[in-house]
Amino acid sequence: MRVRFAPSPTGVLHIGGARTALYNWLLAHRHGGAFVLRIEDTDRERSTPENVEQILDALRWLELDWDEGPLSQAERAPAHTAAIEQLLSAGHAYEDEGAVRLRVPDDGETVIQDLIRGEIATPNQAIQDFVVRRSDGSALYNLAVAVDDRDMGITHVVRGEDHISNTPRQVMILRALGEEPPVYAHLPLLHGPDGKKLSKRHGAASVQELRASGYLPEAVRNYIALLGWGYDESTTFFTTDELIDRFDLSRVSKNPAVFDEQKLRWMNGRYLRGLPVEELKSRLERLTGRELPTEAVEISQDKMQTLADFWPLAGFLVERRDFDDRAWSKVMRDGAAERLRAAREALEQADAFDVETVEQALRGVVERFDAKPKDVFQPVRVAIAGTTVSPGIFESVAALGRQETLARIDSALLKASGG
Ligand code: GLU
């Protein structure tokens, strides 16, 4: 089996493109075949080297490595020209005002056995003799695709449904060249949760955005594998090896699949919790570009859905933040300063500063004031974190350490006293 991914570098890699790449990659791995990368850069105006680099970068991040390529379609112009010459000399094409047209039979139909959509028959009458070479000598898109698929020995073309309408023309070109066309499989459209075609409105639409939002490539692979494919009714989590073992085009649906970023977030959270702390730490360090204390990572792991959640949640363990006005005015009232002062004393006097002693100290204050736990914990939280969100309060205080905790509480007390 030889499959290919053939992006046009006219923009970034979108989720639909990533799914196409993944499915092809899975097939190549499952069947011991080759995954070929071809860059369809014949639109010289809209294809840029930056876009090519972004696409390659997105594929590398997804860990979808290719076995051959990247080949440039534009650089294959001589092969396209030779194929057109062959069509002309065999009488399958003719010149028309400088352009070259393929001769389409007047009757009969062109039938494609699509592995996902079944038989697609197009009456030849519906297709006029179409241009394969412009009068400036350049080949048309369908000609280039057909010739490249032939020359690269592609056995299975797996691509988005938007290419169905091109397929009969590509098949006609291949047959006129004396070739048997490859097997085709057209993947279903992607919709957002509102049932409309997937677009920017639905959140992160490109692989680069997913990466910047702190998703893990293995979670993204798992989630996008399920956009149109399922192994059974109930299994949601698949390692990449399991995907390779189980992925099968016969289980790809022809109905539109729904990309729901909330589900991806949830799934990503599950993947995050499964990472060894050291691994999570190094991924967070790569994303934030900072060195992070292991403890900060450890106590945040259960509370994050994406890597990007870390900094708002636990950044205060790395650097001091200003007090958030809203959190301050919500929490620092009705005697909160007094309870905070008592918490400071209890923390200063604690014999040790591990999670348990911190908990004992703070619960002691709760009892002494006959207060609700949150009436003590929230002022401490705002004092150390600046906001009302943080990992567990005892864990956070212990991770911050005695000296820094006391210093931050002092600043809060100073502010509370109008200083
Ligand atoms: N270059 C086309 C695209 O980016 C894909 C062509 C194909 O897979 O045949 O949509």
Residues whose N, C-alpha, C, O or C-beta is under 5 A from the ligand:
A	BS01	LIG	A6 P7 S8 E40 R159
